[in-house]
Amino acid sequence: MTTGSTTIDANGTPPQGGVAVSGRRRRVIPGFGLSLGYTMAWLGLIVLLPLLGLFVHSAQLGLDGLWRIWTEPRVLAALRISFGTALAAAAFNAVMGTLVAWVFVRYRFPGRRLFDAMIDLPFALPTAVAGIALTALYGPNGWMGRWLESVGIKVAYTPLGITVALVFIGLPFVVRVVQPVLAEVERELEEAAATLGAGRWQTVRRVVLPTLWPAVLAGFALAFARGVGEYGSVIFIAGNIPQVSEIAPLLITIKLEEFDYAGATAIAAAMLLLSFALLLLINTLQSRMARGERRGGG
């Protein structure tokens, strides 16, 4: 039936998705088309247009020129170091970041809020300052570097040092993504599993972790994406030895200083394509895990 200008169905409720006014269906949230247009335009100007310019500039080399640059031993080594260390650091942070988030959410101890706030320090600390501090700490004459080198472990000026720097700047991404999800996990499910005879590790593996996996993967992806393009915190501790500890962002900077803009954009395009492929794979896994969790919960 119709009351005033609002159409009401037989149950006395307005139609789903909006209100009919004078025979016309009105959306509950107006301006969707306009806001979508602004969003796509802003995304195109800020993200898509610079990336398009990158590919257009690198396309001037042609496929043969791009392949020649991409297959140079120095470029391959730099890409391998950048992506290898970023993946290793992100994997380490996925484990340790989840453990840190678990401690912050499930336990109460003196200084918990202080330590929780300190997790965000890598966000606020300039990356160059972090790199200098890590080099002073893990260098041959550093507080920890001298002891590690005495047992045959060299950190500074090696890929291991790069990984340490990426762990430092990537840890907050995992902790801040996993922490709110862990806080919302229903404790009743864990108690029910314990009541049914499940051990502590069985409960964690079969009840808690399936809920956390999408968030852990999201934190892993963010830490990896940050690590691939990191420059400031890595440049000091890396040592910048070609084909040993030289990262791809540094090689791009060197190309720019040599006015080899086409070569710089070619390396950047390779990094972009590899990063996009890996992030697409991670997001696909995350979506499948989330769908599996919803089906299991339903």
C-alpha positions in Angstrom: 0.0 0.0 0.0 1.0 3.7 -0.2 1.2 6.0 2.7 1.8 9.6 1.7 4.7 9.5 -0.8 6.2 6.3 0.6 5.4 2.9 -0.9 5.0 0.1 1.8 4.7 -3.5 1.1 2.2 -6.0 2.7 4.5 -6.4 5.7 4.5 -2.7 6.5 8.1 -2.2 5.4 9.6 0.0 2.6 11.1 -1.8 -0.4 14.6 -3.3 0.1 17.5 -1.0 -0.8 15.6 2.3 -0.6 12.4 4.2 -0.3 9.9 4.8 -3.2 9.0 8.4 -3.4 6.2 9.4 -5.8 6.6 6.2 -7.7 10.4 6.6 -8.0 12.8 4.4 -6.1 15.3 6.5 -4.1 18.7 5.2 -2.8 19.4 5.3 0.9 22.9 6.7 0.2 22.6 9.3 -2.5 25.4 10.4 -4.8 26.9 7.0 -5.5 27.5 7.7 -9.2 29.1 11.0 -8.4 31.3 9.6 -5.6 32.3 6.7 -7.8 33.3 9.1 -10.6 35.4 11.2 -8.2 37.0 8.0 -6.9 38.0 6.6 -10.3 39.2 10.0 -11.5 41.4 10.5 -8.4 42.7 7.0 -8.6 43.5 7.5 -12.3 45.4 10.8 -11.6 47.3 9.6 -8.6 48.0 6.0 -9.4 47.2 5.0 -13.0 48.5 8.0 -14.9 52.1 7.9 -13.4 52.2 4.1 -14.0 51.0 4.6 -17.6 53.8 7.2 -18.1 56.3 4.8 -16.7 55.3 2.1 -19.2 55.1 4.6 -22.1 58.6 5.9 -21.4 60.1 2.5 -21.0 58.3 1.3 -24.2 60.6 3.6 -26.2 63.3 1.0 -25.9 61.2 -1.7 -27.6 60.9 -5.3 -26.5 64.5 -6.0 -27.5 65.8 -3.1 -25.5 63.7 -3.9 -22.5 64.8 -7.6 -22.6 68.4 -6.6 -22.9 68.2 -4.4 -19.8 66.2 -6.9 -17.8 68.6 -9.7 -18.5 71.8 -7.8 -17.6 73.6 -9.7 -14.8 73.7 -6.6 -12.5 70.0 -5.9 -13.0 69.0 -9.6 -12.4 71.1 -9.7 -9.3 69.6 -6.4 -8.0 66.0 -7.7 -8.6 66.8 -11.0 -7.0 68.2 -9.3 -3.9 65.3 -6.8 -3.6 62.6 -9.4 -4.0 64.3 -12.2 -2.1 65.1 -10.1 0.9 61.6 -8.6 0.9 59.9 -12.0 0.7 62.2 -13.3 3.5 61.5 -10.3 5.8 57.8 -10.4 5.1 57.6 -14.1 5.9 59.5 -13.6 9.1 57.3 -10.7 10.1 54.2 -12.8 9.3 55.2 -15.2 12.0 56.7 -12.9 14.6 54.1 -10.1 14.0 51.3 -12.6 14.6 53.0 -13.7 17.8 53.5 -10.1 18.9 49.8 -9.3 18.2 48.8 -12.4 20.1 50.7 -11.3 23.2 49.3 -7.8 23.1 45.7 -9.0 22.7 45.7 -12.0 25.0 48.0 -11.0 27.9 48.2 -8.2 30.4 51.6 -7.2 31.7 53.3 -4.1 33.0 54.3 -1.7 30.2 52.0 -3.4 27.6 50.7 -0.1 26.3 54.2 1.3 26.1 55.4 -1.6 24.0 52.3 -1.5 21.9 53.0 2.1 21.1 56.6 1.4 20.3 55.5 -0.9 17.4 54.5 2.1 15.4 57.9 3.8 15.7 59.1 2.6 12.3 56.2 4.5 10.8 57.3 7.8 12.4 61.1 7.3 12.3 62.8 8.6 9.1 64.0 5.7 7.1 67.5 7.1 6.7 67.8 7.5 10.5 66.8 3.8 10.9 69.4 2.8 8.4 72.2 4.6 10.2 71.1 3.2 13.5 71.0 -0.3 12.2 74.4 0.1 10.5 75.9 1.4 13.8 74.4 -1.6 15.6 75.2 -4.4 13.2 78.4 -3.0 11.6 81.8 -4.6 12.1 82.4 -2.3 15.1 78.8 -2.1 16.3 77.4 -3.3 19.6 76.0 -6.5 18.1 78.0 -6.7 14.9 81.3 -7.3 16.6 79.9 -10.2 18.5 78.1 -11.7 15.6 81.2 -11.5 13.4 83.2 -13.3 16.1 81.1 -16.4 15.5 81.2 -16.0 11.8 77.9 -14.2 11.1 78.3 -11.0 9.1 75.2 -8.8 9.0 76.1 -5.4 7.7 76.9 -5.0 4.0 75.2 -8.3 3.1 71.8 -9.5 2.1 71.2 -10.5 5.7 71.6 -6.9 6.7 69.1 -5.8 4.1 66.7 -8.4 5.5 67.2 -7.1 9.0 66.3 -3.6 7.9 63.2 -4.8 6.1 62.1 -6.7 9.2 62.4 -3.5 11.2 60.3 -1.4 8.9 57.8 -4.1 8.0 56.8 -5.5 11.4 54.2 -2.8 12.2 52.2 -3.7 9.1 51.6 -7.3 10.2 50.9 -6.4 13.9 48.4 -3.7 13.1 46.5 -5.8 10.6 46.4 -9.0 12.7 45.8 -7.3 16.1 42.2 -6.1 15.6 41.1 -9.4 13.9 42.6 -11.4 16.8 40.8 -9.2 19.3 37.4 -10.0 17.6 38.0 -13.8 17.6 35.2 -15.4 19.7 36.8 -16.8 22.9 33.7 -19.1 23.2 34.9 -21.1 20.2 38.2 -21.8 21.9 36.5 -22.7 25.2 34.2 -25.0 23.3 37.1 -26.7 21.6 38.9 -27.2 25.0 35.7 -28.6 26.4 35.5 -31.1 23.6 39.0 -32.3 24.4 41.2 -30.3 22.0 44.6 -29.5 23.2 46.1 -26.0 23.2 47.9 -26.4 19.9 44.9 -28.1 18.3 42.8 -25.2 19.3 45.3 -22.7 17.9 45.8 -24.6 14.6 42.1 -25.5 13.9 40.1 -22.7 15.5 42.3 -19.5 15.8 44.6 -19.7 12.7 41.9 -20.3 10.1 40.3 -17.0 11.2 43.6 -15.2 11.2 45.0 -16.4 7.9 43.4 -13.7 5.7 44.7 -11.0 8.0 48.2 -12.6 8.2 48.3 -12.7 4.4 47.2 -9.1 4.2 50.0 -8.0 6.6 52.5 -10.2 4.7 51.5 -8.4 1.4 51.8 -4.9 3.0 55.2 -5.8 4.5 56.4 -7.2 1.2 55.2 -4.2 -0.8 56.9 -1.8 1.6 60.1 -3.9 1.5 60.5 -4.1 -2.3 60.6 -0.4 -2.7 62.4 0.5 0.5 65.5 2.7 0.0 66.4 4.9 3.0 66.7 2.2 5.7 68.5 -0.2 3.4 71.0 2.0 1.6 73.4 2.3 4.6 73.4 -1.2 5.8 73.5 -2.8 2.4 77.0 -1.8 1.4 75.8 -1.4 -2.2 78.2 -4.0 -3.7 77.1 -4.8 -7.3 75.7 -8.4 -7.6 76.2 -8.9 -3.9 74.2 -6.4 -1.8 73.0 -3.8 -4.4 69.2 -3.3 -4.4 67.1 -2.5 -7.4 66.0 1.0 -6.1 69.6 2.0 -5.8 70.3 0.8 -9.3 67.4 2.9 -10.6 69.0 5.9 -8.8 72.3 5.2 -10.4 70.7 5.1 -13.8 69.0 8.4 -13.2 72.3 10.0 -12.1 73.8 8.8 -15.3 70.9 10.3 -17.3 69.9 6.9 -18.5 66.2 7.6 -18.0 65.1 4.8 -20.3 67.1 2.2 -18.4 65.8 3.5 -15.0 62.2 3.2 -16.2 62.9 -0.2 -17.6 64.1 -1.5 -14.2 61.2 0.2 -12.5 58.7 -1.4 -15.0 60.2 -4.8 -14.2 59.8 -4.2 -10.4 56.2 -3.1 -11.0 55.3 -6.1 -13.0 56.9 -8.6 -10.6 55.3 -6.8 -7.6 51.9 -6.8 -9.2 52.1 -10.5 -10.1 53.1 -11.5 -6.5 50.5 -9.2 -4.9 47.8 -10.5 -7.2 48.7 -14.1 -6.1 48.7 -13.1 -2.5 45.3 -11.3 -2.8 43.9 -14.3 -4.6 44.9 -16.7 -1.8 43.6 -14.3 0.8 40.2 -14.1 -1.0 39.9 -17.9 -1.3 40.7 -18.3 2.4 38.1 -15.7 3.3 35.5 -17.4 1.2 36.4 -20.8 2.7 36.1 -19.3 6.2 32.6 -17.9 5.4 31.4 -21.2 4.0 32.8 -23.0 7.0 31.1 -20.5 9.4 27.9 -20.8 7.5 
